[in-house]
Amino acid sequence: LGIALDGDADRVVIVDEKGNEVDGDQLMAVVASYWQAEERLAGNGIVATIMSNLGLERFLGGLGLSLARTPVGDRYV
Protein backbone atom coordinates (compact mmCIF):
# COMPACT_ATOMS: atom_id res chain seq x y z
CA LEU A 1 0.00 0.00 0.00
CA GLY A 2 1.37 3.38 -0.96
CA ILE A 3 -0.12 6.75 -0.05
CA ALA A 4 1.02 10.13 -1.37
CA LEU A 5 -0.38 13.58 -0.63
CA ASP A 6 0.13 16.82 -2.53
CA GLY A 7 1.83 19.81 -0.89
CA ASP A 8 -1.16 21.03 1.11
CA ALA A 9 -2.65 17.54 1.60
CA ASP A 10 -5.95 18.23 -0.15
CA ARG A 11 -5.37 15.47 -2.73
CA VAL A 12 -4.32 11.88 -2.24
CA VAL A 13 -3.04 9.12 -4.50
CA ILE A 14 -3.14 5.54 -3.28
CA VAL A 15 -1.63 2.46 -4.91
CA ASP A 16 -2.23 -1.15 -3.95
CA GLU A 17 0.33 -3.88 -3.41
CA LYS A 18 0.57 -4.45 -7.18
CA GLY A 19 1.10 -0.79 -8.01
CA ASN A 20 -2.44 -0.24 -9.28
CA GLU A 21 -3.84 3.20 -8.55
CA VAL A 22 -6.92 3.37 -6.34
CA ASP A 23 -8.84 6.36 -7.68
CA GLY A 24 -10.81 8.82 -5.58
CA ASP A 25 -14.18 7.29 -6.39
CA GLN A 26 -12.96 3.84 -5.37
CA LEU A 27 -11.56 5.27 -2.15
CA MET A 28 -14.84 7.03 -1.35
CA ALA A 29 -16.74 3.79 -2.02
CA VAL A 30 -14.52 1.82 0.38
CA VAL A 31 -14.70 4.45 3.11
CA ALA A 32 -18.47 4.95 2.74
CA SER A 33 -19.21 1.22 2.88
CA TYR A 34 -16.94 0.78 5.91
CA TRP A 35 -18.44 3.75 7.73
CA GLN A 36 -21.93 2.49 6.95
CA ALA A 37 -21.09 -0.94 8.40
CA GLU A 38 -19.66 0.75 11.50
CA GLU A 39 -22.74 3.04 11.76
CA ARG A 40 -20.48 6.08 11.49
CA LEU A 41 -21.99 7.51 8.30
CA ALA A 42 -24.27 10.42 9.12
CA GLY A 43 -27.23 11.03 6.83
CA ASN A 44 -27.01 7.84 4.74
CA GLY A 45 -24.90 9.38 2.01
CA ILE A 46 -21.73 11.15 0.98
CA VAL A 47 -20.84 14.35 -0.87
CA ALA A 48 -18.56 14.41 -3.91
CA THR A 49 -17.86 16.77 -6.76
CA ILE A 50 -19.55 16.61 -10.14
CA MET A 51 -16.35 14.91 -11.34
CA SER A 52 -17.23 11.68 -9.52
CA ASN A 53 -18.34 8.88 -11.79
CA LEU A 54 -21.61 7.02 -12.27
CA GLY A 55 -20.02 3.82 -10.96
CA LEU A 56 -19.66 5.40 -7.52
CA GLU A 57 -23.28 6.52 -7.54
CA ARG A 58 -24.50 3.05 -8.55
CA PHE A 59 -22.30 1.32 -5.98
CA LEU A 60 -23.58 3.59 -3.21
CA GLY A 61 -27.16 3.13 -4.39
CA GLY A 62 -26.72 -0.62 -4.04
CA LEU A 63 -25.82 -0.04 -0.40
CA GLY A 64 -28.84 2.20 0.12
CA LEU A 65 -26.65 5.32 0.24
CA SER A 66 -27.05 8.56 -1.67
CA LEU A 67 -24.49 10.71 -3.46
CA ALA A 68 -24.84 14.50 -3.35
CA ARG A 69 -22.83 16.27 -6.04
CA THR A 70 -21.30 19.72 -5.74
CA PRO A 71 -19.31 21.96 -8.08
CA VAL A 72 -15.53 21.45 -8.03
CA GLY A 73 -13.62 23.42 -5.39
CA ASP A 74 -13.07 23.16 -1.67
CA ARG A 75 -15.58 25.91 -0.91
CA TYR A 76 -18.40 23.65 -2.20
CA VAL A 77 -17.61 20.40 -0.39
Phi and psi restraints in degrees (range 20) as a CNS / XPLOR table:
assign (resid 1 and name C) (resid 2 and name N)
       (resid 2 and name CA) (resid 2 and name C) 1.0 -124.8 20.0 2
assign (resid 2 and name N) (resid 2 and name CA)
       (resid 2 and name C) (resid 3 and name N) 1.0 137.4 20.0 2
assign (resid 2 and name C) (resid 3 and name N)
       (resid 3 and name CA) (resid 3 and name C) 1.0 -129.8 20.0 2
assign (resid 3 and name N) (resid 3 and name CA)
       (resid 3 and name C) (resid 4 and name N) 1.0 129.9 20.0 2
assign (resid 3 and name C) (resid 4 and name N)
       (resid 4 and name CA) (resid 4 and name C) 1.0 -131.9 20.0 2
assign (resid 4 and name N) (resid 4 and name CA)
       (resid 4 and name C) (resid 5 and name N) 1.0 138.8 20.0 2
assign (resid 4 and name C) (resid 5 and name N)
       (resid 5 and name CA) (resid 5 and name C) 1.0 -114.9 20.0 2
assign (resid 5 and name N) (resid 5 and name CA)
       (resid 5 and name C) (resid 6 and name N) 1.0 152.2 20.0 2
assign (resid 5 and name C) (resid 6 and name N)
       (resid 6 and name CA) (resid 6 and name C) 1.0 -77.2 20.0 2
assign (resid 6 and name N) (resid 6 and name CA)
       (resid 6 and name C) (resid 7 and name N) 1.0 -179.2 20.0 2
assign (resid 6 and name C) (resid 7 and name N)
       (resid 7 and name CA) (resid 7 and name C) 1.0 -55.2 20.0 2
assign (resid 7 and name N) (resid 7 and name CA)
       (resid 7 and name C) (resid 8 and name N) 1.0 -39.5 20.0 2
assign (resid 7 and name C) (resid 8 and name N)
       (resid 8 and name CA) (resid 8 and name C) 1.0 -106.7 20.0 2
assign (resid 8 and name N) (resid 8 and name CA)
       (resid 8 and name C) (resid 9 and name N) 1.0 13.9 20.0 2
assign (resid 8 and name C) (resid 9 and name N)
       (resid 9 and name CA) (resid 9 and name C) 1.0 60.6 20.0 2
assign (resid 9 and name N) (resid 9 and name CA)
       (resid 9 and name C) (resid 10 and name N) 1.0 31.9 20.0 2
assign (resid 9 and name C) (resid 10 and name N)
       (resid 10 and name CA) (resid 10 and name C) 1.0 -102.1 20.0 2
assign (resid 10 and name N) (resid 10 and name CA)
       (resid 10 and name C) (resid 11 and name N) 1.0 2.2 20.0 2
assign (resid 10 and name C) (resid 11 and name N)
       (resid 11 and name CA) (resid 11 and name C) 1.0 -136.8 20.0 2
assign (resid 11 and name N) (resid 11 and name CA)
       (resid 11 and name C) (resid 12 and name N) 1.0 146.7 20.0 2
assign (resid 11 and name C) (resid 12 and name N)
       (resid 12 and name CA) (resid 12 and name C) 1.0 -133.7 20.0 2
assign (resid 12 and name N) (resid 12 and name CA)
       (resid 12 and name C) (resid 13 and name N) 1.0 145.1 20.0 2
assign (resid 12 and name C) (resid 13 and name N)
       (resid 13 and name CA) (resid 13 and name C) 1.0 -124.4 20.0 2
assign (resid 13 and name N) (resid 13 and name CA)
       (resid 13 and name C) (resid 14 and name N) 1.0 131.0 20.0 2
assign (resid 13 and name C) (resid 14 and name N)
       (resid 14 and name CA) (resid 14 and name C) 1.0 -124.0 20.0 2
assign (resid 14 and name N) (resid 14 and name CA)
       (resid 14 and name C) (resid 15 and name N) 1.0 138.9 20.0 2
assign (resid 14 and name C) (resid 15 and name N)
       (resid 15 and name CA) (resid 15 and name C) 1.0 -124.1 20.0 2
assign (resid 15 and name N) (resid 15 and name CA)
       (resid 15 and name C) (resid 16 and name N) 1.0 146.8 20.0 2
assign (resid 15 and name C) (resid 16 and name N)
       (resid 16 and name CA) (resid 16 and name C) 1.0 -85.8 20.0 2
assign (resid 16 and name N) (resid 16 and name CA)
       (resid 16 and name C) (resid 17 and name N) 1.0 -173.9 20.0 2
assign (resid 16 and name C) (resid 17 and name N)
       (resid 17 and name CA) (resid 17 and name C) 1.0 -65.5 20.0 2
assign (resid 17 and name N) (resid 17 and name CA)
       (resid 17 and name C) (resid 18 and name N) 1.0 -15.8 20.0 2
assign (resid 17 and name C) (resid 18 and name N)
       (resid 18 and name CA) (resid 18 and name C) 1.0 -101.1 20.0 2
assign (resid 18 and name N) (resid 18 and name CA)
       (resid 18 and name C) (resid 19 and name N) 1.0 3.4 20.0 2
assign (resid 18 and name C) (resid 19 and name N)
       (resid 19 and name CA) (resid 19 and name C) 1.0 86.5 20.0 2
assign (resid 19 and name N) (resid 19 and name CA)
       (resid 19 and name C) (resid 20 and name N) 1.0 7.5 20.0 2
assign (resid 19 and name C) (resid 20 and name N)
       (resid 20 and name CA) (resid 20 and name C) 1.0 -79.7 20.0 2
assign (resid 20 and name N) (resid 20 and name CA)
       (resid 20 and name C) (resid 21 and name N) 1.0 133.9 20.0 2
assign (resid 20 and name C) (resid 21 and name N)
       (resid 21 and name CA) (resid 21 and name C) 1.0 -73.2 20.0 2
assign (resid 21 and name N) (resid 21 and name CA)
       (resid 21 and name C) (resid 22 and name N) 1.0 135.3 20.0 2
assign (resid 21 and name C) (resid 22 and name N)
       (resid 22 and name CA) (resid 22 and name C) 1.0 -98.2 20.0 2
assign (resid 22 and name N) (resid 22 and name CA)
       (resid 22 and name C) (resid 23 and name N) 1.0 111.4 20.0 2
assign (resid 22 and name C) (resid 23 and name N)
       (resid 23 and name CA) (resid 23 and name C) 1.0 -77.6 20.0 2
assign (resid 23 and name N) (resid 23 and name CA)
       (resid 23 and name C) (resid 24 and name N) 1.0 170.7 20.0 2
assign (resid 23 and name C) (resid 24 and name N)
       (resid 24 and name CA) (resid 24 and name C) 1.0 -60.3 20.0 2
assign (resid 24 and name N) (resid 24 and name CA)
       (resid 24 and name C) (resid 25 and name N) 1.0 -38.0 20.0 2
assign (resid 24 and name C) (resid 25 and name N)
       (resid 25 and name CA) (resid 25 and name C) 1.0 -66.8 20.0 2
assign (resid 25 and name N) (resid 25 and name CA)
       (resid 25 and name C) (resid 26 and name N) 1.0 -40.1 20.0 2
assign (resid 25 and name C) (resid 26 and name N)
       (resid 26 and name CA) (resid 26 and name C) 1.0 -64.1 20.0 2
assign (resid 26 and name N) (resid 26 and name CA)
       (resid 26 and name C) (resid 27 and name N) 1.0 -41.4 20.0 2
assign (resid 26 and name C) (resid 27 and name N)
       (resid 27 and name CA) (resid 27 and name C) 1.0 -63.3 20.0 2
assign (resid 27 and name N) (resid 27 and name CA)
       (resid 27 and name C) (resid 28 and name N) 1.0 -44.3 20.0 2
assign (resid 27 and name C) (resid 28 and name N)
       (resid 28 and name CA) (resid 28 and name C) 1.0 -63.1 20.0 2
assign (resid 28 and name N) (resid 28 and name CA)
       (resid 28 and name C) (resid 29 and name N) 1.0 -37.4 20.0 2
assign (resid 28 and name C) (resid 29 and name N)
       (resid 29 and name CA) (resid 29 and name C) 1.0 -63.1 20.0 2
assign (resid 29 and name N) (resid 29 and name CA)
       (resid 29 and name C) (resid 30 and name N) 1.0 -44.9 20.0 2
assign (resid 29 and name C) (resid 30 and name N)
       (resid 30 and name CA) (resid 30 and name C) 1.0 -63.8 20.0 2
assign (resid 30 and name N) (resid 30 and name CA)
       (resid 30 and name C) (resid 31 and name N) 1.0 -47.8 20.0 2
assign (resid 30 and name C) (resid 31 and name N)
       (resid 31 and name CA) (resid 31 and name C) 1.0 -64.6 20.0 2
assign (resid 31 and name N) (resid 31 and name CA)
       (resid 31 and name C) (resid 32 and name N) 1.0 -44.4 20.0 2
assign (resid 31 and name C) (resid 32 and name N)
       (resid 32 and name CA) (resid 32 and name C) 1.0 -62.4 20.0 2
assign (resid 32 and name N) (resid 32 and name CA)
       (resid 32 and name C) (resid 33 and name N) 1.0 -43.5 20.0 2
assign (resid 32 and name C) (resid 33 and name N)
       (resid 33 and name CA) (resid 33 and name C) 1.0 -67.4 20.0 2
assign (resid 33 and name N) (resid 33 and name CA)
       (resid 33 and name C) (resid 34 and name N) 1.0 -37.5 20.0 2
assign (resid 33 and name C) (resid 34 and name N)
       (resid 34 and name CA) (resid 34 and name C) 1.0 -66.3 20.0 2
assign (resid 34 and name N) (resid 34 and name CA)
       (resid 34 and name C) (resid 35 and name N) 1.0 -47.6 20.0 2
assign (resid 34 and name C) (resid 35 and name N)
       (resid 35 and name CA) (resid 35 and name C) 1.0 -62.6 20.0 2
assign (resid 35 and name N) (resid 35 and name CA)
       (resid 35 and name C) (resid 36 and name N) 1.0 -37.1 20.0 2
assign (resid 35 and name C) (resid 36 and name N)
       (resid 36 and name CA) (resid 36 and name C) 1.0 -62.6 20.0 2
assign (resid 36 and name N) (resid 36 and name CA)
       (resid 36 and name C) (resid 37 and name N) 1.0 -46.1 20.0 2
assign (resid 36 and name C) (resid 37 and name N)
       (resid 37 and name CA) (resid 37 and name C) 1.0 -62.0 20.0 2
assign (resid 37 and name N) (resid 37 and name CA)
       (resid 37 and name C) (resid 38 and name N) 1.0 -33.0 20.0 2
assign (resid 37 and name C) (resid 38 and name N)
       (resid 38 and name CA) (resid 38 and name C) 1.0 -88.5 20.0 2
assign (resid 38 and name N) (resid 38 and name CA)
       (resid 38 and name C) (resid 39 and name N) 1.0 3.2 20.0 2
assign (resid 38 and name C) (resid 39 and name N)
       (resid 39 and name CA) (resid 39 and name C) 1.0 56.2 20.0 2
assign (resid 39 and name N) (resid 39 and name CA)
       (resid 39 and name C) (resid 40 and name N) 1.0 40.4 20.0 2
assign (resid 39 and name C) (resid 40 and name N)
       (resid 40 and name CA) (resid 40 and name C) 1.0 -111.2 20.0 2
assign (resid 40 and name N) (resid 40 and name CA)
       (resid 40 and name C) (resid 41 and name N) 1.0 2.5 20.0 2
assign (resid 40 and name C) (resid 41 and name N)
       (resid 41 and name CA) (resid 41 and name C) 1.0 -96.5 20.0 2
assign (resid 41 and name N) (resid 41 and name CA)
       (resid 41 and name C) (resid 42 and name N) 1.0 107.4 20.0 2
assign (resid 41 and name C) (resid 42 and name N)
       (resid 42 and name CA) (resid 42 and name C) 1.0 -75.4 20.0 2
assign (resid 42 and name N) (resid 42 and name CA)
       (resid 42 and name C) (resid 43 and name N) 1.0 135.9 20.0 2
assign (resid 42 and name C) (resid 43 and name N)
       (resid 43 and name CA) (resid 43 and name C) 1.0 79.7 20.0 2
assign (resid 43 and name N) (resid 43 and name CA)
       (resid 43 and name C) (resid 44 and name N) 1.0 7.1 20.0 2
assign (resid 43 and name C) (resid 44 and name N)
       (resid 44 and name CA) (resid 44 and name C) 1.0 55.3 20.0 2
assign (resid 44 and name N) (resid 44 and name CA)
       (resid 44 and name C) (resid 45 and name N) 1.0 38.4 20.0 2
assign (resid 44 and name C) (resid 45 and name N)
       (resid 45 and name CA) (resid 45 and name C) 1.0 -174.0 20.0 2
assign (resid 45 and name N) (resid 45 and name CA)
       (resid 45 and name C) (resid 46 and name N) 1.0 176.4 20.0 2
assign (resid 45 and name C) (resid 46 and name N)
       (resid 46 and name CA) (resid 46 and name C) 1.0 -131.0 20.0 2
assign (resid 46 and name N) (resid 46 and name CA)
       (resid 46 and name C) (resid 47 and name N) 1.0 167.2 20.0 2
assign (resid 46 and name C) (resid 47 and name N)
       (resid 47 and name CA) (resid 47 and name C) 1.0 -116.0 20.0 2
assign (resid 47 and name N) (resid 47 and name CA)
       (resid 47 and name C) (resid 48 and name N) 1.0 133.7 20.0 2
assign (resid 47 and name C) (resid 48 and name N)
       (resid 48 and name CA) (resid 48 and name C) 1.0 -141.9 20.0 2
assign (resid 48 and name N) (resid 48 and name CA)
       (resid 48 and name C) (resid 49 and name N) 1.0 168.5 20.0 2
assign (resid 48 and name C) (resid 49 and name N)
       (resid 49 and name CA) (resid 49 and name C) 1.0 -79.2 20.0 2
assign (resid 49 and name N) (resid 49 and name CA)
       (resid 49 and name C) (resid 50 and name N) 1.0 169.3 20.0 2
assign (resid 49 and name C) (resid 50 and name N)
       (resid 50 and name CA) (resid 50 and name C) 1.0 -64.7 20.0 2
assign (resid 50 and name N) (resid 50 and name CA)
       (resid 50 and name C) (resid 51 and name N) 1.0 -9.6 20.0 2
assign (resid 50 and name C) (resid 51 and name N)
       (resid 51 and name CA) (resid 51 and name C) 1.0 -80.5 20.0 2
assign (resid 51 and name N) (resid 51 and name CA)
       (resid 51 and name C) (resid 52 and name N) 1.0 -12.0 20.0 2
assign (resid 51 and name C) (resid 52 and name N)
       (resid 52 and name CA) (resid 52 and name C) 1.0 -67.2 20.0 2
assign (resid 52 and name N) (resid 52 and name CA)
       (resid 52 and name C) (resid 53 and name N) 1.0 153.8 20.0 2
assign (resid 52 and name C) (resid 53 and name N)
       (resid 53 and name CA) (resid 53 and name C) 1.0 -96.0 20.0 2
assign (resid 53 and name N) (resid 53 and name CA)
       (resid 53 and name C) (resid 54 and name N) 1.0 167.0 20.0 2
assign (resid 53 and name C) (resid 54 and name N)
       (resid 54 and name CA) (resid 54 and name C) 1.0 -64.5 20.0 2
assign (resid 54 and name N) (resid 54 and name CA)
       (resid 54 and name C) (resid 55 and name N) 1.0 -30.0 20.0 2
assign (resid 54 and name C) (resid 55 and name N)
       (resid 55 and name CA) (resid 55 and name C) 1.0 -59.4 20.0 2
assign (resid 55 and name N) (resid 55 and name CA)
       (resid 55 and name C) (resid 56 and name N) 1.0 -39.9 20.0 2
assign (resid 55 and name C) (resid 56 and name N)
       (resid 56 and name CA) (resid 56 and name C) 1.0 -63.1 20.0 2
assign (resid 56 and name N) (resid 56 and name CA)
       (resid 56 and name C) (resid 57 and name N) 1.0 -46.7 20.0 2
assign (resid 56 and name C) (resid 57 and name N)
       (resid 57 and name CA) (resid 57 and name C) 1.0 -60.0 20.0 2
assign (resid 57 and name N) (resid 57 and name CA)
       (resid 57 and name C) (resid 58 and name N) 1.0 -43.3 20.0 2
assign (resid 57 and name C) (resid 58 and name N)
       (resid 58 and name CA) (resid 58 and name C) 1.0 -67.5 20.0 2
assign (resid 58 and name N) (resid 58 and name CA)
       (resid 58 and name C) (resid 59 and name N) 1.0 -41.5 20.0 2
assign (resid 58 and name C) (resid 59 and name N)
       (resid 59 and name CA) (resid 59 and name C) 1.0 -60.1 20.0 2
assign (resid 59 and name N) (resid 59 and name CA)
       (resid 59 and name C) (resid 60 and name N) 1.0 -48.7 20.0 2
assign (resid 59 and name C) (resid 60 and name N)
       (resid 60 and name CA) (resid 60 and name C) 1.0 -62.3 20.0 2
assign (resid 60 and name N) (resid 60 and name CA)
       (resid 60 and name C) (resid 61 and name N) 1.0 -41.6 20.0 2
assign (resid 60 and name C) (resid 61 and name N)
       (resid 61 and name CA) (resid 61 and name C) 1.0 -58.1 20.0 2
assign (resid 61 and name N) (resid 61 and name CA)
       (resid 61 and name C) (resid 62 and name N) 1.0 -38.1 20.0 2
assign (resid 61 and name C) (resid 62 and name N)
       (resid 62 and name CA) (resid 62 and name C) 1.0 -64.4 20.0 2
assign (resid 62 and name N) (resid 62 and name CA)
       (resid 62 and name C) (resid 63 and name N) 1.0 -22.9 20.0 2
assign (resid 62 and name C) (resid 63 and name N)
       (resid 63 and name CA) (resid 63 and name C) 1.0 -93.0 20.0 2
assign (resid 63 and name N) (resid 63 and name CA)
       (resid 63 and name C) (resid 64 and name N) 1.0 -1.1 20.0 2
assign (resid 63 and name C) (resid 64 and name N)
       (resid 64 and name CA) (resid 64 and name C) 1.0 80.4 20.0 2
assign (resid 64 and name N) (resid 64 and name CA)
       (resid 64 and name C) (resid 65 and name N) 1.0 19.8 20.0 2
assign (resid 64 and name C) (resid 65 and name N)
       (resid 65 and name CA) (resid 65 and name C) 1.0 -107.1 20.0 2
assign (resid 65 and name N) (resid 65 and name CA)
       (resid 65 and name C) (resid 66 and name N) 1.0 154.0 20.0 2
assign (resid 65 and name C) (resid 66 and name N)
       (resid 66 and name CA) (resid 66 and name C) 1.0 -105.3 20.0 2
assign (resid 66 and name N) (resid 66 and name CA)
       (resid 66 and name C) (resid 67 and name N) 1.0 161.4 20.0 2
assign (resid 66 and name C) (resid 67 and name N)
       (resid 67 and name CA) (resid 67 and name C) 1.0 -125.5 20.0 2
assign (resid 67 and name N) (resid 67 and name CA)
       (resid 67 and name C) (resid 68 and name N) 1.0 116.2 20.0 2
assign (resid 67 and name C) (resid 68 and name N)
       (resid 68 and name CA) (resid 68 and name C) 1.0 -95.4 20.0 2
assign (resid 68 and name N) (resid 68 and name CA)
       (resid 68 and name C) (resid 69 and name N) 1.0 131.3 20.0 2
assign (resid 68 and name C) (resid 69 and name N)
       (resid 69 and name CA) (resid 69 and name C) 1.0 -106.5 20.0 2
assign (resid 69 and name N) (resid 69 and name CA)
       (resid 69 and name C) (resid 70 and name N) 1.0 140.8 20.0 2
assign (resid 69 and name C) (resid 70 and name N)
       (resid 70 and name CA) (resid 70 and name C) 1.0 -126.8 20.0 2
assign (resid 70 and name N) (resid 70 and name CA)
       (resid 70 and name C) (resid 71 and name N) 1.0 162.7 20.0 2
assign (resid 70 and name C) (resid 71 and name N)
       (resid 71 and name CA) (resid 71 and name C) 1.0 -60.9 20.0 2
assign (resid 71 and name N) (resid 71 and name CA)
       (resid 71 and name C) (resid 72 and name N) 1.0 162.4 20.0 2
assign (resid 71 and name C) (resid 72 and name N)
       (resid 72 and name CA) (resid 72 and name C) 1.0 -74.1 20.0 2
assign (resid 72 and name N) (resid 72 and name CA)
       (resid 72 and name C) (resid 73 and name N) 1.0 138.7 20.0 2
assign (resid 72 and name C) (resid 73 and name N)
       (resid 73 and name CA) (resid 73 and name C) 1.0 130.0 20.0 2
assign (resid 73 and name N) (resid 73 and name CA)
       (resid 73 and name C) (resid 74 and name N) 1.0 140.1 20.0 2
assign (resid 73 and name C) (resid 74 and name N)
       (resid 74 and name CA) (resid 74 and name C) 1.0 -61.8 20.0 2
assign (resid 74 and name N) (resid 74 and name CA)
       (resid 74 and name C) (resid 75 and name N) 1.0 -24.8 20.0 2
assign (resid 74 and name C) (resid 75 and name N)
       (resid 75 and name CA) (resid 75 and name C) 1.0 -70.5 20.0 2
assign (resid 75 and name N) (resid 75 and name CA)
       (resid 75 and name C) (resid 76 and name N) 1.0 -14.6 20.0 2
assign (resid 75 and name C) (resid 76 and name N)
       (resid 76 and name CA) (resid 76 and name C) 1.0 -98.2 20.0 2
assign (resid 76 and name N) (resid 76 and name CA)
       (resid 76 and name C) (resid 77 and name N) 1.0 -18.1 20.0 2
